[in-house]
Amino acid sequence: MRATVPVAAVLLLVVTPASAQMPPTNLRGTYMLQMEEICQAGLKFSSSSSVPTGTAGSVTFVTGTATFTPATSGATSGQYSATETAVQGSLLSLNLGGTVKGKAFKTGQPTTVNGVYANTDSTLTIKIKGGTAQLYTATYGLLDGEGEASQVIFAGTDSTNPTCAINGSLRFQFQAL
């Protein structure tokens, strides 16, 4: 019985053609988008004052849809667009010697952004028109036979503010026939 497992494994390796490898992971179509960004708060204490100074930090929650249009069929880069609604507020509400720092949470109006994207099997980069490219570590799930992911989770440090972390997910929005 033990000899059959290695023999079967060797036969599988010999019979499986090299072309049977999975194609590169890629994105195509419209996905439901959920994302959070948390920016650190900070307090500074001074020996010359009993009242600290500081920043309240911020928290942003985003929901919407994101559409990925590959440059060619199966490509790992192309055009990106998203329609998003954000809820933003302060991480902390600080009363610093009578001065309150911090903002209550507020829901913004839906916005549409456009840009480009590129991905590898472990990263996702999105560059919004007029902005800086944002690199995320990404994990792709539920790949079809062409390498298209129907789920993505991603996280990274904000490329313009290293005190902020971004975490999010994408789920393919299936179209009715």
OpenMM code with the backbone's topology and positions (N, CA, C; nanometers):
from openmm import Vec3, app, unit

residues = "MET ARG ALA THR VAL PRO VAL ALA ALA VAL LEU LEU LEU VAL VAL THR PRO ALA SER ALA GLN MET PRO PRO THR ASN LEU ARG GLY THR TYR MET LEU GLN MET GLU GLU ILE CYS GLN ALA GLY LEU LYS PHE SER SER SER SER SER VAL PRO THR GLY THR ALA GLY SER VAL THR PHE VAL THR GLY THR ALA THR PHE THR PRO ALA THR SER GLY ALA THR SER GLY GLN TYR SER ALA THR GLU THR ALA VAL GLN GLY SER LEU LEU SER LEU ASN LEU GLY GLY THR VAL LYS GLY LYS ALA PHE LYS THR GLY GLN PRO THR THR VAL ASN GLY VAL TYR ALA ASN THR ASP SER THR LEU THR ILE LYS ILE LYS GLY GLY THR ALA GLN LEU TYR THR ALA THR TYR GLY LEU LEU ASP GLY GLU GLY GLU ALA SER GLN VAL ILE PHE ALA GLY THR ASP SER THR ASN PRO THR CYS ALA ILE ASN GLY SER LEU ARG PHE GLN PHE GLN ALA LEU".split()
positions = [
    Vec3(0.0823, -0.1192, 0.0000),
    Vec3(0.0000, 0.0000, 0.0000),
    Vec3(0.0863, 0.1251, 0.0000),
    Vec3(0.1986, 0.1268, 0.0732),
    Vec3(0.2849, 0.2445, 0.0778),
    Vec3(0.3481, 0.2739, -0.0580),
    Vec3(0.3795, 0.1750, -0.1353),
    Vec3(0.4469, 0.1947, -0.2634),
    Vec3(0.3562, 0.2614, -0.3667),
    Vec3(0.2260, 0.2491, -0.3534),
    Vec3(0.1359, 0.3046, -0.4541),
    Vec3(0.1288, 0.4569, -0.4490),
    Vec3(0.1451, 0.5191, -0.3326),
    Vec3(0.1379, 0.6647, -0.3237),
    Vec3(0.2537, 0.7294, -0.3987),
    Vec3(0.3812, 0.6907, -0.3749),
    Vec3(0.4900, 0.7522, -0.4519),
    Vec3(0.4798, 0.7229, -0.6012),
    Vec3(0.4379, 0.6022, -0.6392),
    Vec3(0.4250, 0.5686, -0.7805),
    Vec3(0.3178, 0.6562, -0.8452),
    Vec3(0.2060, 0.6756, -0.7774),
    Vec3(0.1002, 0.7603, -0.8311),
    Vec3(0.1478, 0.9041, -0.8444),
    Vec3(0.2257, 0.9514, -0.7482),
    Vec3(0.2787, 1.0883, -0.7543),
    Vec3(0.3744, 1.1031, -0.8717),
    Vec3(0.4584, 1.0027, -0.8949),
    Vec3(0.5518, 1.0083, -1.0077),
    Vec3(0.4753, 1.0057, -1.1392),
    Vec3(0.3736, 0.9220, -1.1497),
    Vec3(0.2929, 0.9161, -1.2714),
    Vec3(0.2239, 1.0495, -1.2968),
    Vec3(0.1730, 1.1137, -1.1931),
    Vec3(0.1067, 1.2423, -1.2075),
    Vec3(0.2041, 1.3468, -1.2603),
    Vec3(0.3260, 1.3478, -1.2088),
    Vec3(0.4266, 1.4427, -1.2551),
    Vec3(0.4648, 1.4176, -1.3999),
    Vec3(0.4743, 1.2920, -1.4389),
    Vec3(0.5136, 1.2593, -1.5756),
    Vec3(0.4007, 1.2901, -1.6731),
    Vec3(0.2751, 1.2637, -1.6349),
    Vec3(0.1620, 1.2777, -1.7247),
    Vec3(0.1130, 1.4227, -1.7341),
    Vec3(0.1320, 1.5040, -1.6282),
    Vec3(0.0812, 1.6407, -1.6271),
    Vec3(0.1699, 1.7291, -1.7138),
    Vec3(0.1154, 1.7918, -1.8179),
    Vec3(0.1974, 1.8796, -1.9026),
    Vec3(0.2294, 2.0115, -1.8322),
    Vec3(0.3389, 2.0732, -1.8703),
    Vec3(0.3802, 2.2005, -1.8111),
    Vec3(0.2762, 2.3092, -1.8365),
    Vec3(0.2024, 2.2981, -1.9449),
    Vec3(0.1027, 2.4001, -1.9777),
    Vec3(-0.0172, 2.3980, -1.8829),
    Vec3(-0.0250, 2.2996, -1.7934),
    Vec3(-0.1370, 2.2908, -1.7006),
    Vec3(-0.1204, 2.3838, -1.5806),
    Vec3(-0.0122, 2.4601, -1.5744),
    Vec3(0.0056, 2.5540, -1.4645),
    Vec3(-0.1011, 2.6618, -1.4712),
    Vec3(-0.1347, 2.7151, -1.3525),
    Vec3(-0.2353, 2.8213, -1.3456),
    Vec3(-0.1811, 2.9486, -1.4108),
    Vec3(-0.2657, 3.0214, -1.4808),
    Vec3(-0.2234, 3.1508, -1.5354),
    Vec3(-0.2052, 3.2503, -1.4210),
    Vec3(-0.1432, 3.3654, -1.4468),
    Vec3(-0.1248, 3.4643, -1.3404),
    Vec3(-0.2595, 3.5100, -1.2843),
    Vec3(-0.2597, 3.5396, -1.1559),
    Vec3(-0.3802, 3.5918, -1.0924),
    Vec3(-0.4158, 3.7254, -1.1550),
    Vec3(-0.5421, 3.7443, -1.1896),
    Vec3(-0.5832, 3.8710, -1.2499),
    Vec3(-0.7217, 3.9107, -1.2008),
    Vec3(-0.7542, 4.0368, -1.2240),
    Vec3(-0.8824, 4.0939, -1.1831),
    Vec3(-0.9562, 4.1419, -1.3074),
    Vec3(-1.0881, 4.1203, -1.3104),
    Vec3(-1.1682, 4.1672, -1.4230),
    Vec3(-1.3123, 4.1788, -1.3772),
    Vec3(-1.3736, 4.2912, -1.4068),
    Vec3(-1.5135, 4.3096, -1.3737),
    Vec3(-1.5337, 4.3991, -1.2529),
    Vec3(-1.6559, 4.3957, -1.1995),
    Vec3(-1.6937, 4.4834, -1.0889),
    Vec3(-1.6967, 4.4053, -0.9588),
    Vec3(-1.6365, 4.4632, -0.8568),
    Vec3(-1.6257, 4.4036, -0.7241),
    Vec3(-1.6899, 4.4954, -0.6209),
    Vec3(-1.7502, 4.4381, -0.5174),
    Vec3(-1.7934, 4.5160, -0.4021),
    Vec3(-1.6669, 4.5519, -0.3246),
    Vec3(-1.6558, 4.6771, -0.2842),
    Vec3(-1.5364, 4.7285, -0.2159),
    Vec3(-1.5694, 4.7635, -0.0721),
    Vec3(-1.4846, 4.7219, 0.0191),
    Vec3(-1.4939, 4.7587, 0.1606),
    Vec3(-1.3513, 4.7884, 0.2057),
    Vec3(-1.3312, 4.9030, 0.2706),
    Vec3(-1.1954, 4.9437, 0.3067),
    Vec3(-1.1981, 5.0300, 0.4332),
    Vec3(-1.0924, 5.0178, 0.5152),
    Vec3(-1.0754, 5.1033, 0.6320),
    Vec3(-0.9357, 5.1627, 0.6283),
    Vec3(-0.9253, 5.2860, 0.6760),
    Vec3(-0.7940, 5.3488, 0.6960),
    Vec3(-0.7928, 5.4056, 0.8373),
    Vec3(-0.6911, 5.3695, 0.9134),
    Vec3(-0.6754, 5.4189, 1.0497),
    Vec3(-0.5414, 5.4909, 1.0576),
    Vec3(-0.5455, 5.6176, 1.1049),
    Vec3(-0.4248, 5.6979, 1.1213),
    Vec3(-0.4013, 5.7210, 1.2696),
    Vec3(-0.2777, 5.7032, 1.3105),
    Vec3(-0.2415, 5.7125, 1.4515),
    Vec3(-0.2684, 5.8514, 1.5090),
    Vec3(-0.3089, 5.8517, 1.6350),
    Vec3(-0.3199, 5.9757, 1.7124),
    Vec3(-0.1869, 5.9940, 1.7856),
    Vec3(-0.1592, 6.1160, 1.8257),
    Vec3(-0.0341, 6.1389, 1.8974),
    Vec3(-0.0466, 6.2514, 1.9982),
    Vec3(0.0130, 6.2318, 2.1136),
    Vec3(0.0181, 6.3345, 2.2167),
    Vec3(0.1636, 6.3692, 2.2446),
    Vec3(0.1887, 6.4957, 2.2667),
    Vec3(0.3234, 6.5409, 2.2993),
    Vec3(0.3176, 6.6132, 2.4333),
    Vec3(0.3975, 6.5669, 2.5274),
    Vec3(0.4028, 6.6275, 2.6593),
    Vec3(0.5285, 6.7127, 2.6685),
    Vec3(0.5148, 6.8293, 2.7260),
    Vec3(0.6250, 6.9235, 2.7386),
    Vec3(0.6477, 6.9552, 2.8858),
    Vec3(0.7728, 6.9715, 2.9253),
    Vec3(0.8029, 7.0071, 3.0643),
    Vec3(0.7630, 7.1513, 3.0959),
    Vec3(0.7432, 7.2316, 2.9914),
    Vec3(0.7073, 7.3724, 3.0136),
    Vec3(0.5576, 7.3958, 3.0224),
    Vec3(0.4765, 7.2926, 2.9980),
    Vec3(0.3314, 7.3103, 3.0019),
    Vec3(0.2672, 7.1850, 3.0594),
    Vec3(0.1629, 7.2041, 3.1383),
    Vec3(0.0917, 7.0895, 3.1938),
    Vec3(-0.0123, 7.0351, 3.0964),
    Vec3(-0.0358, 7.1067, 2.9855),
    Vec3(-0.1334, 7.0655, 2.8859),
    Vec3(-0.0596, 7.0084, 2.7642),
    Vec3(-0.0848, 6.8811, 2.7311),
    Vec3(-0.0179, 6.8236, 2.6137),
    Vec3(-0.0745, 6.8810, 2.4834),
    Vec3(0.0015, 6.8681, 2.3782),
    Vec3(-0.0471, 6.9005, 2.2442),
    Vec3(-0.0617, 6.7683, 2.1708),
    Vec3(-0.1337, 6.7704, 2.0603),
    Vec3(-0.1468, 6.6443, 1.9893),
    Vec3(-0.2421, 6.6472, 1.8735),
    Vec3(-0.2514, 6.5311, 1.8112),
    Vec3(-0.3432, 6.5101, 1.6995),
    Vec3(-0.4393, 6.3978, 1.7368),
    Vec3(-0.5609, 6.4069, 1.6879),
    Vec3(-0.6646, 6.3102, 1.7222),
    Vec3(-0.6617, 6.1854, 1.6340),
    Vec3(-0.5784, 6.1852, 1.5289),
    Vec3(-0.5800, 6.0723, 1.4370),
    Vec3(-0.7093, 6.0712, 1.3573),
    Vec3(-0.7273, 5.9692, 1.2755),
    Vec3(-0.8504, 5.9615, 1.1967),
    Vec3(-0.8836, 5.8172, 1.1634),
    Vec3(-1.0109, 5.7966, 1.1344),
    Vec3(-1.0615, 5.6671, 1.0910),
    Vec3(-1.1514, 5.6931, 0.9709),
    Vec3(-1.1328, 5.6151, 0.8647),
    Vec3(-1.2161, 5.6269, 0.7454),
    Vec3(-1.2657, 5.4877, 0.7076),
    Vec3(-1.3962, 5.4762, 0.6861),
    Vec3(-1.4575, 5.3531, 0.6375),
    Vec3(-1.5125, 5.3830, 0.4980),
    Vec3(-1.4821, 5.2961, 0.4014),
    Vec3(-1.5254, 5.3171, 0.2630),
    Vec3(-1.6032, 5.1947, 0.2155),
    Vec3(-1.7173, 5.2191, 0.1486),
    Vec3(-1.7896, 5.1122, 0.0805),
    Vec3(-1.8204, 5.1599, -0.0608),
    Vec3(-1.8363, 5.0646, -0.1506),
    Vec3(-1.8693, 5.1008, -0.2872),
    Vec3(-1.8428, 4.9857, -0.3818),
    Vec3(-1.8178, 5.0220, -0.5066),
    Vec3(-1.7826, 4.9228, -0.6079),
    Vec3(-1.6561, 4.9670, -0.6795),
    Vec3(-1.5777, 4.8701, -0.7199),
    Vec3(-1.4546, 4.8954, -0.7948),
    Vec3(-1.4568, 4.8095, -0.9204),
    Vec3(-1.4216, 4.8700, -1.0329),
    Vec3(-1.4212, 4.7982, -1.1601),
    Vec3(-1.2797, 4.7915, -1.2149),
    Vec3(-1.2380, 4.6706, -1.2500),
    Vec3(-1.1056, 4.6451, -1.3066),
    Vec3(-1.1239, 4.6041, -1.4523),
    Vec3(-1.0599, 4.6776, -1.5432),
    Vec3(-1.0670, 4.6481, -1.6862),
    Vec3(-0.9262, 4.6191, -1.7349),
    Vec3(-0.8913, 4.4896, -1.7536),
    Vec3(-0.7553, 4.4562, -1.7960),
    Vec3(-0.7227, 4.5135, -1.9343),
    Vec3(-0.5939, 4.5443, -1.9543),
    Vec3(-0.5487, 4.5989, -2.0828),
    Vec3(-0.5783, 4.5015, -2.1970),
    Vec3(-0.5613, 4.3723, -2.1716),
    Vec3(-0.5954, 4.2664, -2.2665),
    Vec3(-0.6532, 4.1506, -2.1855),
    Vec3(-0.7131, 4.0545, -2.2514),
    Vec3(-0.7701, 3.9399, -2.1810),
    Vec3(-0.6627, 3.8685, -2.0995),
    Vec3(-0.6879, 3.8506, -1.9692),
    Vec3(-0.5940, 3.7817, -1.8820),
    Vec3(-0.4799, 3.8677, -1.8305),
    Vec3(-0.4758, 3.9948, -1.8690),
    Vec3(-0.3661, 4.0829, -1.8260),
    Vec3(-0.3753, 4.1108, -1.6762),
    Vec3(-0.2615, 4.1416, -1.6153),
    Vec3(-0.2552, 4.1723, -1.4728),
    Vec3(-0.2427, 4.3224, -1.4480),
    Vec3(-0.2818, 4.4035, -1.5450),
    Vec3(-0.2839, 4.5489, -1.5284),
    Vec3(-0.3869, 4.6071, -1.6239),
    Vec3(-0.4292, 4.7303, -1.5925),
    Vec3(-0.5278, 4.7947, -1.6781),
    Vec3(-0.5897, 4.9149, -1.6101),
    Vec3(-0.7142, 4.9443, -1.6455),
    Vec3(-0.7850, 5.0614, -1.5945),
    Vec3(-0.8630, 5.0248, -1.4671),
    Vec3(-0.8710, 5.1225, -1.3773),
    Vec3(-0.9416, 5.1061, -1.2501),
    Vec3(-1.0394, 5.2211, -1.2330),
    Vec3(-1.1587, 5.1922, -1.1869),
    Vec3(-1.2527, 5.2983, -1.1487),
    Vec3(-1.3313, 5.2489, -1.0279),
    Vec3(-1.3712, 5.3431, -0.9440),
    Vec3(-1.4478, 5.3069, -0.8249),
    Vec3(-1.5467, 5.4172, -0.7919),
    Vec3(-1.6607, 5.3765, -0.7421),
    Vec3(-1.7573, 5.4685, -0.6842),
    Vec3(-1.7629, 5.4346, -0.5361),
    Vec3(-1.7315, 5.5344, -0.4525),
    Vec3(-1.7122, 5.5102, -0.3104),
    Vec3(-1.7905, 5.6104, -0.2256),
    Vec3(-1.8313, 5.5653, -0.1094),
    Vec3(-1.8860, 5.6535, -0.0074),
    Vec3(-1.8038, 5.6309, 0.1183),
    Vec3(-1.7569, 5.7405, 0.1790),
    Vec3(-1.6713, 5.7309, 0.2970),
    Vec3(-1.7409, 5.7870, 0.4202),
    Vec3(-1.7156, 5.7231, 0.5328),
    Vec3(-1.7541, 5.7740, 0.6644),
    Vec3(-1.6231, 5.8056, 0.7350),
    Vec3(-1.6057, 5.9322, 0.7764),
    Vec3(-1.4785, 5.9746, 0.8345),
    Vec3(-1.4997, 6.0431, 0.9682),
    Vec3(-1.4007, 6.0278, 1.0565),
    Vec3(-1.4020, 6.0946, 1.1857),
    Vec3(-1.2679, 6.0767, 1.2532),
    Vec3(-1.2574, 6.1263, 1.3740),
    Vec3(-1.1319, 6.1182, 1.4488),
    Vec3(-1.1216, 5.9868, 1.5242),
    Vec3(-0.9992, 5.9398, 1.5389),
    Vec3(-0.9720, 5.8200, 1.6167),
    Vec3(-0.9986, 5.8477, 1.7646),
    Vec3(-0.9617, 5.9672, 1.8096),
    Vec3(-0.9828, 6.0094, 1.9483),
    Vec3(-1.0486, 6.1463, 1.9519),
    Vec3(-1.1189, 6.1729, 2.0601),
    Vec3(-1.1681, 6.3074, 2.0874),
    Vec3(-1.0894, 6.3549, 2.2091),
    Vec3(-1.0053, 6.4562, 2.1897),
    Vec3(-0.9145, 6.5006, 2.2956),
    Vec3(-0.9567, 6.6355, 2.3509),
    Vec3(-0.9584, 6.6466, 2.4831),
    Vec3(-0.9792, 6.7748, 2.5480),
    Vec3(-0.8446, 6.8147, 2.6065),
    Vec3(-0.7768, 6.9043, 2.5363),
    Vec3(-0.6417, 6.9457, 2.5758),
    Vec3(-0.6481, 7.0838, 2.6391),
    Vec3(-0.6697, 7.0880, 2.7705),
    Vec3(-0.6746, 7.2155, 2.8414),
    Vec3(-0.7890, 7.3036, 2.7962),
    Vec3(-0.9032, 7.2471, 2.7686),
    Vec3(-1.0183, 7.3246, 2.7261),
    Vec3(-1.0356, 7.3317, 2.5758),
    Vec3(-0.9341, 7.2932, 2.5009),
    Vec3(-0.9426, 7.2902, 2.3550),
    Vec3(-0.9715, 7.1468, 2.3110),
    Vec3(-1.0844, 7.1272, 2.2452),
    Vec3(-1.1219, 6.9931, 2.2003),
    Vec3(-1.0683, 6.9706, 2.0597),
    Vec3(-0.9957, 6.8611, 2.0443),
    Vec3(-0.9480, 6.8214, 1.9118),
    Vec3(-1.0181, 6.6920, 1.8747),
    Vec3(-1.0577, 6.6839, 1.7518),
    Vec3(-1.1250, 6.5651, 1.7033),
    Vec3(-1.2528, 6.6028, 1.6310),
    Vec3(-1.2962, 6.5146, 1.5420),
    Vec3(-1.4166, 6.5379, 1.4622),
    Vec3(-1.5118, 6.4211, 1.4797),
    Vec3(-1.6398, 6.4527, 1.4873),
    Vec3(-1.7426, 6.3482, 1.4904),
    Vec3(-1.7450, 6.2784, 1.3542),
    Vec3(-1.7955, 6.1567, 1.3519),
    Vec3(-1.8046, 6.0843, 1.2255),
    Vec3(-1.9109, 6.1471, 1.1360),
    Vec3(-1.8793, 6.1512, 1.0072),
    Vec3(-1.9693, 6.2109, 0.9090),
    Vec3(-1.9630, 6.1275, 0.7809),
    Vec3(-2.0789, 6.1043, 0.7209),
    Vec3(-2.0863, 6.0315, 0.5940),
    Vec3(-2.0758, 6.1311, 0.4796),
    Vec3(-1.9833, 6.1058, 0.3897),
    Vec3(-1.9646, 6.1924, 0.2742),
    Vec3(-2.0550, 6.1541, 0.1589),
    Vec3(-2.0476, 6.2314, 0.0531),
    Vec3(-2.1224, 6.2048, -0.0694),
    Vec3(-2.0471, 6.0999, -0.1525),
    Vec3(-2.1181, 6.0202, -0.2308),
    Vec3(-2.0493, 5.9254, -0.3186),
    Vec3(-1.9559, 5.9993, -0.4152),
    Vec3(-1.8387, 5.9427, -0.4363),
    Vec3(-1.7420, 5.9991, -0.5305),
    Vec3(-1.6970, 5.8903, -0.6259),
    Vec3(-1.6557, 5.9304, -0.7443),
    Vec3(-1.6017, 5.8374, -0.8431),
    Vec3(-1.4567, 5.8739, -0.8688),
    Vec3(-1.3707, 5.7727, -0.8670),
    Vec3(-1.2289, 5.7928, -0.8953),
    Vec3(-1.1888, 5.7013, -1.0103),
    Vec3(-1.0873, 5.7414, -1.0850),
    Vec3(-1.0364, 5.6629, -1.1977),
    Vec3(-0.8859, 5.6567, -1.1897),
    Vec3(-0.8289, 5.5518, -1.2449),
    Vec3(-0.6839, 5.5385, -1.2470),
    Vec3(-0.6431, 5.4103, -1.3150),
    Vec3(-0.5314, 5.3572, -1.2701),
    Vec3(-0.4767, 5.2330, -1.3261),
    Vec3(-0.4447, 5.1374, -1.2116),
    Vec3(-0.4336, 5.0103, -1.2453),
    Vec3(-0.3975, 4.9091, -1.1461),
    Vec3(-0.2987, 4.8103, -1.2079),
    Vec3(-0.2290, 4.7401, -1.1194),
    Vec3(-0.1432, 4.6281, -1.1585),
    Vec3(-0.1416, 4.5318, -1.0416),
    Vec3(-0.1312, 4.4035, -1.0698),
    Vec3(-0.1235, 4.3070, -0.9607),
    Vec3(-0.0287, 4.1936, -0.9939),
    Vec3(0.0247, 4.1336, -0.8879),
    Vec3(0.1012, 4.0102, -0.8974),
    Vec3(0.0252, 3.9080, -0.8130),
    Vec3(0.0823, 3.7898, -0.7948),
    Vec3(0.0152, 3.6888, -0.7136),
    Vec3(0.0097, 3.7266, -0.5656),
    Vec3(0.0843, 3.8308, -0.5223),
    Vec3(0.0848, 3.8676, -0.3804),
    Vec3(0.0724, 4.0183, -0.3554),
    Vec3(0.0521, 4.0977, -0.4616),
    Vec3(0.0394, 4.2431, -0.4432),
    Vec3(-0.0723, 4.2984, -0.5317),
    Vec3(-0.1188, 4.4160, -0.4931),
    Vec3(-0.2132, 4.4936, -0.5727),
    Vec3(-0.1681, 4.6389, -0.5629),
    Vec3(-0.1489, 4.7040, -0.6768),
    Vec3(-0.1117, 4.8452, -0.6798),
    Vec3(-0.2212, 4.9219, -0.7524),
    Vec3(-0.2681, 5.0299, -0.6894),
    Vec3(-0.3695, 5.1154, -0.7500),
    Vec3(-0.3168, 5.2577, -0.7497),
    Vec3(-0.3246, 5.3230, -0.8650),
    Vec3(-0.2845, 5.4635, -0.8762),
    Vec3(-0.4034, 5.5415, -0.9294),
    Vec3(-0.4595, 5.6243, -0.8421),
    Vec3(-0.5715, 5.7097, -0.8800),
    Vec3(-0.5158, 5.8273, -0.9594),
    Vec3(-0.5863, 5.8687, -1.0647),
    Vec3(-0.5423, 5.9807, -1.1486),
    Vec3(-0.5083, 6.1012, -1.0602),
    Vec3(-0.3861, 6.1543, -1.0779),
    Vec3(-0.3406, 6.2697, -1.0002),
    Vec3(-0.2847, 6.2335, -0.8637),
    Vec3(-0.2824, 6.1055, -0.8283),
    Vec3(-0.2356, 6.0626, -0.6966),
    Vec3(-0.1069, 5.9823, -0.7035),
    Vec3(-0.0702, 5.9292, -0.5895),
    Vec3(0.0492, 5.8464, -0.5751),
    Vec3(0.0078, 5.6992, -0.5797),
    Vec3(0.0907, 5.6150, -0.6395),
    Vec3(0.0605, 5.4718, -0.6439),
    Vec3(0.0566, 5.4154, -0.5023),
    Vec3(-0.0443, 5.3351, -0.4740),
    Vec3(-0.0613, 5.2723, -0.3430),
    Vec3(-0.0395, 5.1223, -0.3584),
    Vec3(0.0633, 5.0693, -0.2895),
    Vec3(0.0966, 4.9269, -0.2951),
    Vec3(0.0366, 4.8556, -0.1754),
    Vec3(-0.0320, 4.7449, -0.2013),
    Vec3(-0.0901, 4.6623, -0.0962),
    Vec3(-0.0332, 4.5213, -0.1060),
    Vec3(-0.0205, 4.4551, 0.0070),
    Vec3(-0.0008, 4.3110, 0.0093),
    Vec3(-0.1400, 4.2519, -0.0102),
    Vec3(-0.1528, 4.1549, -0.0996),
    Vec3(-0.2857, 4.1033, -0.1335),
    Vec3(-0.2874, 3.9510, -0.1305),
    Vec3(-0.4031, 3.8981, -0.0917),
    Vec3(-0.4290, 3.7550, -0.0981),
    Vec3(-0.5537, 3.7370, -0.1838),
    Vec3(-0.5421, 3.6543, -0.2860),
    Vec3(-0.6504, 3.6338, -0.3821),
    Vec3(-0.7167, 3.4997, -0.3553),
    Vec3(-0.8503, 3.4960, -0.3692),
    Vec3(-0.9223, 3.3727, -0.3445),
    Vec3(-1.0239, 3.3416, -0.4518),
    Vec3(-1.0659, 3.2171, -0.4500),
    Vec3(-1.1643, 3.1646, -0.5445),
    Vec3(-1.1267, 3.1994, -0.6887),
    Vec3(-1.0124, 3.1490, -0.7312),
    Vec3(-0.9657, 3.1720, -0.8682),
    Vec3(-1.0387, 3.0790, -0.9637),
    Vec3(-1.0754, 3.1323, -1.0807),
    Vec3(-1.1350, 3.0451, -1.1817),
    Vec3(-1.0227, 2.9863, -1.2677),
    Vec3(-1.0573, 2.9121, -1.3694),
    Vec3(-0.9580, 2.8459, -1.4544),
    Vec3(-0.8700, 2.9406, -1.5329),
    Vec3(-0.9103, 3.0672, -1.5449),
    Vec3(-0.8298, 3.1666, -1.6164),
    Vec3(-0.7494, 3.2542, -1.5210),
    Vec3(-0.7504, 3.2189, -1.3914),
    Vec3(-0.6746, 3.2948, -1.2929),
    Vec3(-0.7461, 3.4171, -1.2381),
    Vec3(-0.8725, 3.4373, -1.2765),
    Vec3(-0.9464, 3.5542, -1.2276),
    Vec3(-0.9923, 3.5301, -1.0847),
    Vec3(-0.9615, 3.6275, -0.9980),
    Vec3(-0.9974, 3.6176, -0.8567),
    Vec3(-1.1369, 3.6726, -0.8339),
    Vec3(-1.2154, 3.6035, -0.7517),
    Vec3(-1.3465, 3.6569, -0.7163),
    Vec3(-1.3460, 3.7161, -0.5758),
    Vec3(-1.2355, 3.7007, -0.5025),
    Vec3(-1.2192, 3.7638, -0.3722),
    Vec3(-1.0754, 3.8093, -0.3555),
    Vec3(-1.0573, 3.9257, -0.2931),
    Vec3(-0.9237, 3.9776, -0.2642),
    Vec3(-0.9290, 4.0427, -0.1266),
    Vec3(-0.8303, 4.0132, -0.0424),
    Vec3(-0.8113, 4.0908, 0.0793),
    Vec3(-0.6758, 4.1582, 0.0666),
    Vec3(-0.6673, 4.2823, 0.1136),
    Vec3(-0.5433, 4.3578, 0.0950),
    Vec3(-0.5172, 4.4489, 0.2144),
    Vec3(-0.3900, 4.4830, 0.2340),
    Vec3(-0.3509, 4.5722, 0.3433),
    Vec3(-0.2192, 4.6386, 0.3073),
    Vec3(-0.1993, 4.7591, 0.3616),
    Vec3(-0.0745, 4.8294, 0.3379),
    Vec3(-0.0669, 4.9573, 0.4181),
    Vec3(0.0502, 5.0160, 0.4187),
    Vec3(0.0713, 5.1465, 0.4798),
    Vec3(0.0415, 5.2519, 0.3750),
    Vec3(-0.0284, 5.3585, 0.4135),
    Vec3(-0.0616, 5.4660, 0.3204),
    Vec3(0.0669, 5.5206, 0.2587),
    Vec3(0.0732, 5.5251, 0.1254),
    Vec3(0.1954, 5.5677, 0.0559),
    Vec3(0.2276, 5.7150, 0.0774),
    Vec3(0.1313, 5.7944, 0.1209),
    Vec3(0.1570, 5.9371, 0.1440),
    Vec3(0.1641, 5.9722, 0.2922),
    Vec3(0.1285, 5.8783, 0.3800),
    Vec3(0.1305, 5.9055, 0.5230),
    Vec3(0.1603, 5.7757, 0.5989),
    Vec3(0.2851, 5.7548, 0.6405),
    Vec3(0.3214, 5.6280, 0.7050),
    Vec3(0.2604, 5.6077, 0.8439),
    Vec3(0.1867, 5.7061, 0.8970),
    Vec3(0.1173, 5.6847, 1.0244),
    Vec3(-0.0219, 5.6262, 1.0024),
    Vec3(-0.0549, 5.5960, 0.8778),
    Vec3(-0.1869, 5.5413, 0.8439),
    Vec3(-0.1734, 5.4012, 0.7847),
    Vec3(-0.2642, 5.3123, 0.8234),
    Vec3(-0.2709, 5.1765, 0.7694),
    Vec3(-0.4046, 5.1583, 0.6988),
    Vec3(-0.4015, 5.0845, 0.5884),
    Vec3(-0.5219, 5.0599, 0.5085),
    Vec3(-0.5459, 4.9094, 0.5013),
    Vec3(-0.6702, 4.8694, 0.5171),
    Vec3(-0.7095, 4.7303, 0.5092),
    Vec3(-0.8399, 4.7242, 0.4288),
    Vec3(-0.8546, 4.6241, 0.3439),
    Vec3(-0.9783, 4.6174, 0.2685),
    Vec3(-1.0020, 4.4833, 0.2033),
    Vec3(-1.1159, 4.4744, 0.1351),
    Vec3(-1.1484, 4.3521, 0.0622),
    Vec3(-1.2325, 4.3849, -0.0603),
    Vec3(-1.2251, 4.2966, -0.1563),
    Vec3(-1.3020, 4.3028, -0.2794),
    Vec3(-1.3732, 4.1690, -0.2975),
    Vec3(-1.4995, 4.1734, -0.3343),
    Vec3(-1.5748, 4.0522, -0.3661),
    Vec3(-1.6422, 4.0729, -0.5000),
    Vec3(-1.6225, 3.9772, -0.5884),
    Vec3(-1.6786, 3.9881, -0.7229),
    Vec3(-1.8294, 4.0026, -0.7150),
    Vec3(-1.8810, 4.0961, -0.7922),
    Vec3(-2.0239, 4.1223, -0.7976),
    Vec3(-2.0795, 4.0468, -0.9186),
    Vec3(-2.1362, 3.9301, -0.8951),
    Vec3(-2.1855, 3.8457, -1.0031),
    Vec3(-2.2984, 3.9156, -1.0770),
    Vec3(-2.2980, 3.9021, -1.2067),
    Vec3(-2.3984, 3.9640, -1.2927),
    Vec3(-2.5087, 3.8634, -1.3235),
    Vec3(-2.6309, 3.9074, -1.3198),
    Vec3(-2.7441, 3.8208, -1.3553),
    Vec3(-2.7412, 3.7936, -1.5060),
    Vec3(-2.7813, 3.6753, -1.5425),
    Vec3(-2.7822, 3.6384, -1.6858),
    Vec3(-2.9029, 3.6949, -1.7553),
] * unit.nanometer
topology = app.Topology()
chain = topology.addChain("A")
for resn in residues:
    res = topology.addResidue(resn, chain)
    for name in ("N", "CA", "C"):
        topology.addAtom(name, app.Element.getBySymbol(name[0]), res)
